[in-house]
Amino acid sequence: MRAAKIGICIFFAVPLVIFGLYGEVDKQPKSLVIAGARLIDGTGSPALDDAIIVITGDRFTAVGPRARVVLPKDAEIIDAKGKTVIPGLIDAHVHFTYPTSDLECLLDNDAIAAFRAGYFLHQYLIAGITTVEDLLSRNNVGIVAKKAYRERLFIGSRPIVVGLGITCTGGHATEDGRGRVIEADGPAEWRRAVRKNIDMGADLIKILPPYSREEIKEAVEEAHAWKKLVLVHHYFLENYDFTRWAVEAGADCLEHAQWIPDDLIQEIADKDIFCVPTLSVFQKLADVTKKSHPEEQEKIRRYQESTEIFKKLKAAGVKMGVGTDFVKDFMVEYPEVYFEEIERFVENGCTPMEAITAATKINAAICDASDKIGTIEKGKLADLLVIEGDPLNDIRALRHAQIIIQDGRIIKQ
């Protein structure tokens, strides 16, 4: 208990040290106007040239062509002619408190996890990722990070969190030590674990294998009763068809394009279940395994097949979001890996517009936050990027945000 309190105190203190230089971010005009840019609003609609975007407080208050939008008299106007505006980007699968090496897993505690949270959330934001979905945090650090963000105690990506995952005793995510999951056995315990997470302040529920058909059914039913979406890490073991059981139970999102049999793909589409494929992490794992254990051909094949599964999911009409899931030694590759993931969507059959929509509108739906973020529309939270160039011609342009606005505040200009 004492360690948890120390972690909370440090989380509050760290941003004041790291981000103290950004105090000017709160000195905003009453209204802010982005004028003249090509607007990609995230809805999937065609881009709008010479758009006007009005921000008042933390919200978009007017969006449209120049001829139809009245400019507030007191507004600060940013001329964005020749540039492109898109919604703030969202990463739908991160672990911002995770240790950055195997050694650090042995030394992990709430205090150092809080420092990592502050660091990585800031790194995401200054790259243009204005919201992240954290799919496991150590104890209550992720939930405290969400509270600290709301109180403006630091500047970083907006955290949407699952808190602790739910698995069986000794299940997935216990390999590197305890503290990231609730271990439950039997349907009643799984239902109780869902309630515990919600009571702690989780926005969503994450389930990890192994689990029985009855356990996931109970967990999904309980989460939906509390109007919480269920995100499932899934795979297959002999006599344990975790993916099929998750789909049967009515899970809302499958994490990773792996272990999804062909005969299940259309059902996933018909039930409107999302998928976050995390293509980049599988390619990274395949490359590392080839070098370190070339004899493990089946493991390498499983990593590489995610690309083909992605193509099948897309062909069936499954809605897919952009997420990274880089942990341990891989975390040094943030935030560049996020843009690699979007680019892989395009490499594997998506149009640039579809990839941008996946990273904004669809990701917002996966985060259960479509009413607040994901598109540039009147009434939504004012998150946007002003980009040099046109990502519809070259998706790599997303890497070059010249202006970042989050909650109506200029973060980078």
KOLSE-422376 format. One line per field, with one value per residue (C-alpha): residue number from 1; residue in one letter; chain; x, y, z. Coordinates in nm, 4 decimals, padded with zeros to 6 digits. Layout:
BEGIN
k [NUM:...]
r [A:...]
c [A:...]
east [X:...]
north [Y:...]
up [Z:...]
***
This chain:
BEGIN
k [1:2:3:4:5:6:7:8:9:10:11:12:13:14:15:16:17:18:19:20:21:22:23:24:25:26:27:28:29:30:31:32:33:34:35:36:37:38:39:40:41:42:43:44:45:46:47:48:49:50:51:52:53:54:55:56:57:58:59:60:61:62:63:64:65:66:67:68:69:70:71:72:73:74:75:76:77:78:79:80:81:82:83:84:85:86:87:88:89:90:91:92:93:94:95:96:97:98:99:100:101:102:103:104:105:106:107:108:109:110:111:112:113:114:115:116:117:118:119:120:121:122:123:124:125:126:127:128:129:130:131:132:133:134:135:136:137:138:139:140:141:142:143:144:145:146:147:148:149:150:151:152:153:154:155:156:157:158:159:160:161:162:163:164:165:166:167:168:169:170:171:172:173:174:175:176:177:178:179:180:181:182:183:184:185:186:187:188:189:190:191:192:193:194:195:196:197:198:199:200:201:202:203:204:205:206:207:208:209:210:211:212:213:214:215:216:217:218:219:220:221:222:223:224:225:226:227:228:229:230:231:232:233:234:235:236:237:238:239:240:241:242:243:244:245:246:247:248:249:250:251:252:253:254:255:256:257:258:259:260:261:262:263:264:265:266:267:268:269:270:271:272:273:274:275:276:277:278:279:280:281:282:283:284:285:286:287:288:289:290:291:292:293:294:295:296:297:298:299:300:301:302:303:304:305:306:307:308:309:310:311:312:313:314:315:316:317:318:319:320:321:322:323:324:325:326:327:328:329:330:331:332:333:334:335:336:337:338:339:340:341:342:343:344:345:346:347:348:349:350:351:352:353:354:355:356:357:358:359:360:361:362:363:364:365:366:367:368:369:370:371:372:373:374:375:376:377:378:379:380:381:382:383:384:385:386:387:388:389:390:391:392:393:394:395:396:397:398:399:400:401:402:403:404:405:406:407:408:409:410:411:412:413]
r [M:R:A:A:K:I:G:I:C:I:F:F:A:V:P:L:V:I:F:G:L:Y:G:E:V:D:K:Q:P:K:S:L:V:I:A:G:A:R:L:I:D:G:T:G:S:P:A:L:D:D:A:I:I:V:I:T:G:D:R:F:T:A:V:G:P:R:A:R:V:V:L:P:K:D:A:E:I:I:D:A:K:G:K:T:V:I:P:G:L:I:D:A:H:V:H:F:T:Y:P:T:S:D:L:E:C:L:L:D:N:D:A:I:A:A:F:R:A:G:Y:F:L:H:Q:Y:L:I:A:G:I:T:T:V:E:D:L:L:S:R:N:N:V:G:I:V:A:K:K:A:Y:R:E:R:L:F:I:G:S:R:P:I:V:V:G:L:G:I:T:C:T:G:G:H:A:T:E:D:G:R:G:R:V:I:E:A:D:G:P:A:E:W:R:R:A:V:R:K:N:I:D:M:G:A:D:L:I:K:I:L:P:P:Y:S:R:E:E:I:K:E:A:V:E:E:A:H:A:W:K:K:L:V:L:V:H:H:Y:F:L:E:N:Y:D:F:T:R:W:A:V:E:A:G:A:D:C:L:E:H:A:Q:W:I:P:D:D:L:I:Q:E:I:A:D:K:D:I:F:C:V:P:T:L:S:V:F:Q:K:L:A:D:V:T:K:K:S:H:P:E:E:Q:E:K:I:R:R:Y:Q:E:S:T:E:I:F:K:K:L:K:A:A:G:V:K:M:G:V:G:T:D:F:V:K:D:F:M:V:E:Y:P:E:V:Y:F:E:E:I:E:R:F:V:E:N:G:C:T:P:M:E:A:I:T:A:A:T:K:I:N:A:A:I:C:D:A:S:D:K:I:G:T:I:E:K:G:K:L:A:D:L:L:V:I:E:G:D:P:L:N:D:I:R:A:L:R:H:A:Q:I:I:I:Q:D:G:R:I:I:K:Q]
c [A:A:A:A:A:A:A:A:A:A:A:A:A:A:A:A:A:A:A:A:A:A:A:A:A:A:A:A:A:A:A:A:A:A:A:A:A:A:A:A:A:A:A:A:A:A:A:A:A:A:A:A:A:A:A:A:A:A:A:A:A:A:A:A:A:A:A:A:A:A:A:A:A:A:A:A:A:A:A:A:A:A:A:A:A:A:A:A:A:A:A:A:A:A:A:A:A:A:A:A:A:A:A:A:A:A:A:A:A:A:A:A:A:A:A:A:A:A:A:A:A:A:A:A:A:A:A:A:A:A:A:A:A:A:A:A:A:A:A:A:A:A:A:A:A:A:A:A:A:A:A:A:A:A:A:A:A:A:A:A:A:A:A:A:A:A:A:A:A:A:A:A:A:A:A:A:A:A:A:A:A:A:A:A:A:A:A:A:A:A:A:A:A:A:A:A:A:A:A:A:A:A:A:A:A:A:A:A:A:A:A:A:A:A:A:A:A:A:A:A:A:A:A:A:A:A:A:A:A:A:A:A:A:A:A:A:A:A:A:A:A:A:A:A:A:A:A:A:A:A:A:A:A:A:A:A:A:A:A:A:A:A:A:A:A:A:A:A:A:A:A:A:A:A:A:A:A:A:A:A:A:A:A:A:A:A:A:A:A:A:A:A:A:A:A:A:A:A:A:A:A:A:A:A:A:A:A:A:A:A:A:A:A:A:A:A:A:A:A:A:A:A:A:A:A:A:A:A:A:A:A:A:A:A:A:A:A:A:A:A:A:A:A:A:A:A:A:A:A:A:A:A:A:A:A:A:A:A:A:A:A:A:A:A:A:A:A:A:A:A:A:A:A:A:A:A:A:A:A:A:A:A:A:A:A:A:A:A:A:A:A:A:A:A:A:A:A:A:A:A:A:A:A:A:A:A:A:A:A:A:A:A:A]
east [00.0000:00.2841:00.4554:00.1328:00.1052:00.4662:00.3932:00.0935:00.2914:00.5737:00.3323:00.2002:00.5514:00.7220:00.5234:00.5940:00.9656:00.9630:00.6984:00.7381:00.8636:00.5252:00.3273:00.2549:00.0204:-00.2650:-00.2389:-00.4853:-00.7044:-01.0789:-01.1240:-00.8728:-00.9215:-00.7318:-00.7873:-00.7234:-00.6048:-00.7174:-00.9356:-00.9490:-01.2076:-01.1696:-01.5235:-01.4099:-01.5698:-01.3684:-01.1115:-01.2377:-01.0175:-00.9878:-01.1584:-01.2240:-01.2039:-01.3120:-01.2099:-01.3608:-01.2393:-01.1681:-01.4225:-01.4703:-01.7490:-01.7626:-01.6183:-01.6772:-01.5888:-01.4714:-01.7887:-02.0132:-01.8238:-01.8372:-01.5091:-01.5315:-01.4150:-01.1735:-01.0143:-00.6474:-00.6139:-00.3545:-00.3033:-00.2689:-00.2950:-00.1141:-00.1202:-00.3458:-00.5469:-00.6436:-00.7887:-00.5479:-00.4138:-00.4996:-00.2931:-00.5367:-00.2846:-00.0060:00.1465:00.2880:00.3965:00.5644:00.9329:01.1685:01.3852:01.3778:01.6042:01.3697:01.0855:01.2709:01.2990:00.9519:00.7404:00.4647:00.7032:00.9153:00.5981:00.4661:00.7832:00.7483:00.3875:00.4807:00.7660:00.5847:00.2619:00.4629:00.6537:00.3291:00.1783:00.4662:00.4496:00.0802:-00.0751:-00.3227:-00.4951:-00.3719:-00.5544:-00.3493:-00.4208:-00.2533:-00.0882:00.0839:-00.1700:-00.3548:-00.0870:-00.2783:-00.5966:-00.4051:-00.2484:-00.5999:-00.6915:-00.3712:-00.4408:-00.7903:-00.6476:-00.3861:-00.0976:00.1083:00.1157:00.0847:-00.1503:-00.4993:-00.5055:-00.8002:-00.7311:-00.8312:-00.6528:-00.5680:-00.6256:-00.8188:-00.6706:-00.6547:-00.4007:-00.0604:-00.2140:-00.0855:00.0794:00.2018:00.5238:00.7159:00.5792:00.2446:00.0817:-00.0730:-00.3635:-00.6315:-00.5974:-00.9390:-01.0598:-01.4162:-01.7074:-01.8003:-01.4457:-01.4250:-01.7492:-01.6148:-01.2869:-01.4819:-01.6655:-01.3395:-01.1827:-01.4853:-01.4849:-01.1179:-01.2036:-01.1332:-01.2770:-01.2732:-01.2215:-00.9355:-00.9362:-00.6324:-00.6051:-00.6229:-00.9955:-01.2825:-01.5893:-01.7941:-01.5463:-01.5355:-01.9123:-01.9662:-01.7048:-01.8463:-02.2022:-02.1005:-01.8960:-02.1789:-02.4215:-02.1997:-02.1829:-01.8110:-01.6510:-01.4477:-01.1108:-00.9679:-00.6158:-00.6762:-00.4978:-00.5438:-00.4306:-00.5313:-00.8885:-00.9010:-01.0370:-01.0055:-01.0785:-01.4021:-01.5180:-01.4495:-01.6550:-01.9370:-01.9438:-01.9822:-01.6425:-01.6108:-01.2520:-00.9914:-00.6375:-00.3883:-00.4471:-00.3324:-00.4955:-00.8108:-00.9398:-01.0800:-01.4257:-01.4619:-01.3730:-01.7138:-01.8835:-01.6477:-01.7526:-02.1241:-02.1125:-01.9334:-01.6397:-01.3317:-00.9745:-00.6476:-00.4012:-00.0657:00.1174:00.4456:00.5053:00.4546:00.7010:00.9478:00.9029:00.9490:01.2729:01.4120:01.3193:01.4822:01.8100:01.8019:01.6154:01.6011:01.4995:01.1615:00.9960:00.6409:00.6669:00.8091:00.5276:00.2673:00.4130:00.4258:00.0743:-00.0745:-00.0365:-00.2450:-00.5057:-00.5193:-00.5974:-00.8732:-01.0264:-01.0239:-01.1839:-01.4638:-01.5295:-01.3959:-01.3271:-00.9636:-00.7854:-00.4229:-00.2285:00.1350:00.1859:00.5633:00.7038:01.0421:01.3392:01.1024:00.9757:01.2761:01.1127:00.8221:00.6755:00.8150:00.6649:00.3162:00.3607:00.5079:00.1852:-00.0311:00.1961:00.1575:-00.2189:-00.1563:00.1062:-00.1477:-00.4436:-00.5928:-00.6208:-00.4530:-00.8004:-00.8955:-00.5723:-00.6308:-00.9900:-00.8632:-00.6211:-00.8882:-01.2594:-01.2338:-00.9823:-01.2145:-01.4926:-01.2608:-01.1826:-01.5586:-01.4994:-01.6657:-01.8763:-01.5637:-01.2736:-01.1733:-01.3236:-01.3187:-01.6846:-01.8739:-01.8987:-01.6041:-01.2905:-01.0521:-00.7670:-00.6002:-00.2735:-00.1589:00.0640:00.3058:00.2061:-00.0845:-00.1053:-00.3588:-00.0753:00.1947:00.0880:00.4372:00.3412:00.1680:00.5125:00.5516:00.3012:00.3886:00.1105:-00.0446:-00.3615:-00.5126:-00.8236:-00.8123:-00.4632:-00.1635:00.0914:00.3385:00.3703]
north [00.0000:00.2337:00.1714:00.2544:00.5866:00.6706:00.5941:00.8273:01.1114:01.0699:01.0638:01.4030:01.5405:01.4156:01.6227:01.9416:01.8766:01.7384:01.9635:02.2844:02.4641:02.4169:02.6433:02.8773:02.6163:02.7468:03.1042:03.0645:03.3184:03.3001:03.1530:02.9969:02.9622:02.7313:02.8788:02.7718:02.4145:02.1024:01.9268:01.5506:01.5359:01.1666:01.0658:00.9190:01.2029:01.3539:01.6145:01.9751:02.2456:02.5958:02.4889:02.6964:02.5340:02.7360:02.6292:02.7877:02.6601:02.2894:02.2223:02.2601:02.5170:02.5530:02.3497:02.3981:02.5774:02.9369:03.0780:02.9195:02.9860:03.3163:03.4034:03.5181:03.8783:03.7986:03.4950:03.4265:03.3075:03.0542:03.0584:02.6947:02.7461:02.4711:02.2377:01.9510:01.9248:01.5887:01.4846:01.4062:01.0550:00.7696:00.4618:00.1869:-00.0477:00.0770:-00.0120:00.3145:00.1809:-00.1353:-00.2024:-00.1233:-00.4358:-00.7853:-00.6662:-00.3827:-00.6333:-00.7682:-00.4171:-00.2955:-00.1010:00.1606:00.4538:00.3802:00.2883:00.6384:00.7949:00.5831:00.6915:01.0586:01.0110:00.7995:00.9984:01.3111:01.1341:01.0220:01.3692:01.5596:01.3177:01.3984:01.1043:01.2962:00.9912:00.6449:00.3351:00.1696:-00.2026:-00.2946:-00.0823:-00.1714:-00.1665:00.1690:00.3780:00.3969:00.5033:00.7671:00.8882:00.9439:01.1447:01.3486:01.4251:01.5497:01.7764:01.9078:01.7996:01.7038:01.7490:01.4249:01.2002:01.1565:00.8149:00.5804:00.2797:-00.0760:-00.0718:-00.4355:-00.7145:-01.0263:-01.3746:-01.7085:-01.7972:-01.7893:-01.6677:-01.4310:-01.1117:-01.2828:-01.3975:-01.0865:-01.0687:-00.9823:-00.6417:-00.6004:-00.8453:-00.9816:-01.3591:-01.5257:-01.8851:-01.9822:-01.7791:-01.6172:-01.4920:-01.3536:-01.1634:-01.0271:-00.9253:-00.7182:-00.5429:-00.4760:-00.3131:-00.0939:00.0066:00.1091:00.3387:00.1366:00.2782:-00.0618:-00.4268:-00.6365:-01.0167:-01.2391:-01.6167:-01.8800:-01.8675:-02.1100:-02.0565:-02.0043:-01.7562:-01.5229:-01.5452:-01.4298:-01.1546:-01.0112:-01.0239:-00.8381:-00.5755:-00.5056:-00.4721:-00.1849:-00.0522:-00.1241:-00.2568:-00.5780:-00.6105:-00.9614:-01.0888:-01.4304:-01.7327:-02.1069:-02.4061:-02.7662:-02.8015:-02.4272:-02.2197:-01.8807:-01.6736:-01.8543:-01.8325:-01.4584:-01.4079:-01.6284:-01.4307:-01.0999:-00.9410:-00.5951:-00.6018:-00.8675:-00.7567:-00.8793:-01.0307:-01.3734:-01.7085:-01.6110:-01.9078:-01.8394:-01.9728:-01.7171:-01.4018:-01.3339:-01.3827:-01.1222:-00.8805:-00.9617:-00.9044:-00.5709:-00.6789:-00.4608:-00.5837:-00.4076:-00.6093:-00.4758:-00.5741:-00.4010:-00.5855:-00.9213:-00.8292:-00.7189:-01.0446:-01.2451:-01.0607:-01.1057:-01.4750:-01.5380:-01.4025:-01.5544:-01.8830:-01.9589:-02.3164:-02.2010:-02.1960:-02.2458:-01.9435:-01.7326:-01.8459:-01.7521:-01.4033:-01.3528:-01.4803:-01.1709:-00.9821:-01.2368:-01.2419:-00.8605:-00.8825:-01.1382:-00.9260:-00.6215:-00.8144:-00.9273:-00.5714:-00.5986:-00.2551:-00.2364:00.0170:00.1233:00.0009:-00.0761:-00.2908:-00.2410:-00.3327:-00.3918:-00.3355:-00.2462:00.0647:00.2655:00.2701:00.4901:00.7011:00.6120:00.2641:00.4149:00.5712:00.2469:00.0751:00.3230:00.2827:-00.0969:-00.0507:00.1219:-00.1327:-00.4099:-00.2750:00.0257:00.3630:00.6506:00.7798:00.4400:00.4305:00.7798:00.6883:00.3754:00.5852:00.8388:00.7560:00.3774:00.4014:00.6417:00.3819:00.1093:00.3397:00.3929:00.7660:00.8437:01.1132:01.3077:01.2408:01.0880:01.3382:01.7116:01.7982:02.0610:01.9701:01.7284:01.7895:02.0031:01.7661:01.8235:01.8196:02.0632:01.8701:01.9780:01.8040:01.5781:01.2348:01.1230:01.1394:01.0130:00.8604:00.9284:01.2959:01.2070:01.1950:01.5713:01.7566:02.1270:02.2205:01.9985:02.1058:01.9033:02.0033:02.3365:02.4156:02.4629:02.2019:02.2470:02.5244]
up [00.0000:00.0916:-00.2444:-00.4279:-00.2428:-00.3290:-00.6956:-00.6967:-00.5394:-00.7878:-01.0798:-00.9699:-00.9167:-01.2326:-01.4839:-01.2915:-01.3389:-01.6931:-01.8428:-01.6447:-01.9535:-02.1186:-01.8879:-02.1781:-02.3222:-02.1057:-02.2375:-02.5230:-02.7036:-02.6479:-02.9968:-03.2327:-03.6077:-03.8436:-04.1895:-04.5457:-04.4953:-04.6725:-04.4129:-04.3652:-04.0884:-03.9984:-04.0949:-04.4258:-04.6237:-04.9112:-04.8141:-04.8026:-04.9507:-04.7995:-04.4780:-04.1675:-03.8241:-03.5203:-03.1702:-02.8601:-02.5265:-02.5655:-02.8445:-03.2163:-03.2514:-03.6308:-03.9189:-04.2885:-04.6118:-04.5796:-04.7368:-04.4719:-04.1492:-03.9637:-03.7923:-03.4291:-03.3887:-03.1074:-03.2722:-03.3258:-03.6862:-03.7953:-04.1715:-04.2803:-04.6544:-04.8440:-04.5450:-04.4332:-04.1118:-03.9634:-03.6251:-03.3443:-03.3908:-03.1525:-03.0627:-02.9666:-02.8041:-02.5775:-02.2403:-02.1105:-01.7706:-01.8977:-01.8136:-02.0994:-02.0576:-01.9069:-01.6259:-01.5361:-01.4995:-01.1947:-01.0481:-01.1398:-00.8912:-00.8944:-00.8549:-01.1634:-01.3558:-01.2834:-01.4222:-01.7375:-01.7756:-01.7659:-02.0114:-02.2693:-02.2623:-02.3404:-02.6199:-02.7822:-02.7723:-02.9265:-03.2201:-03.2769:-03.0934:-02.8799:-02.7243:-02.6279:-02.5117:-02.2387:-02.2325:-01.9029:-01.6399:-01.3180:-01.0342:-01.0398:-01.2156:-01.5442:-01.3667:-01.1701:-01.4966:-01.6311:-01.3227:-01.3450:-01.7106:-01.6314:-01.3614:-01.6091:-01.3915:-01.6960:-02.0715:-02.2659:-02.4584:-02.3170:-02.1440:-02.1871:-01.9665:-01.8801:-01.5469:-01.4752:-01.7228:-01.6261:-01.6697:-01.4888:-01.2203:-01.3899:-01.7160:-01.9814:-01.8488:-01.5314:-01.7015:-01.5990:-01.2466:-01.0947:-01.0707:-01.4167:-01.4023:-01.1741:-01.1598:-01.1422:-01.1701:-01.2481:-01.3880:-01.0548:-00.9973:-01.3502:-01.2990:-00.9710:-01.1399:-01.3930:-01.1109:-00.9273:-01.2325:-01.2916:-00.9259:-00.9589:-01.2510:-01.5670:-01.8908:-02.0644:-01.9741:-02.1109:-02.1016:-02.1535:-02.1969:-02.0764:-02.0029:-02.0370:-02.2513:-01.9352:-01.7840:-02.0818:-02.1252:-01.7666:-01.7941:-02.1166:-01.9839:-01.6673:-01.8522:-02.0946:-01.8050:-01.6868:-02.0458:-02.0793:-02.3963:-02.3765:-02.5502:-02.5807:-02.6288:-02.7819:-02.9222:-02.9697:-02.7652:-02.8185:-02.6873:-02.6088:-02.8968:-02.7228:-03.0334:-03.1120:-02.7512:-02.7462:-03.0609:-02.9278:-02.6028:-02.7874:-02.7217:-02.8744:-03.0035:-03.0804:-03.0073:-03.2721:-03.6170:-03.5069:-03.4380:-03.6283:-03.8338:-04.1803:-04.0951:-03.8143:-04.0074:-04.1615:-03.8249:-03.6764:-03.9506:-03.9147:-03.5375:-03.5910:-03.3746:-03.4093:-03.4511:-03.3703:-03.5834:-03.4466:-03.7648:-03.6778:-03.3530:-03.5248:-03.7980:-03.5307:-03.3394:-03.6593:-03.7411:-03.3894:-03.3800:-03.7185:-03.5811:-03.2336:-03.2911:-03.6658:-03.5897:-03.4524:-03.7913:-03.6636:-03.4330:-03.7168:-03.9470:-03.6862:-03.6540:-04.0303:-04.0986:-03.9321:-04.2600:-04.4496:-04.1739:-04.1942:-04.5670:-04.5052:-04.2296:-04.4561:-04.7425:-04.5078:-04.3934:-04.0380:-03.8876:-03.7820:-03.5652:-03.5397:-03.2359:-03.1621:-02.8476:-02.8289:-02.4854:-02.3230:-02.5578:-02.8421:-02.6601:-02.7741:-03.1189:-03.0062:-03.1548:-03.5009:-03.4864:-03.4694:-03.8114:-03.9419:-03.8357:-04.0293:-04.3308:-04.3104:-04.3425:-04.6770:-04.7853:-04.7299:-04.9225:-04.7419:-04.9089:-04.7216:-04.6329:-04.4862:-04.2856:-04.1442:-04.0575:-03.8807:-03.6746:-03.5787:-03.6097:-03.5738:-03.2905:-03.1082:-03.1343:-03.0017:-02.7082:-02.6573:-02.7031:-03.0361:-02.8736:-02.7747:-03.0130:-03.3461:-03.5916:-03.6510:-03.5994:-03.4062:-03.0387:-03.0301:-02.8255:-03.0291:-03.1117:-03.4486:-03.6390:-03.9072:-04.1455:-04.4129:-04.7357:-04.8244:-04.6573:-04.9190:-05.1707:-04.9351:-04.6029:-04.4648:-04.4395:-04.1105:-03.9513:-03.9913:-03.7739:-03.7640:-03.5225:-03.2560:-03.0762:-02.7929:-02.5974:-02.7821:-02.6532:-02.8800:-02.7753:-03.0577:-03.3151]
***
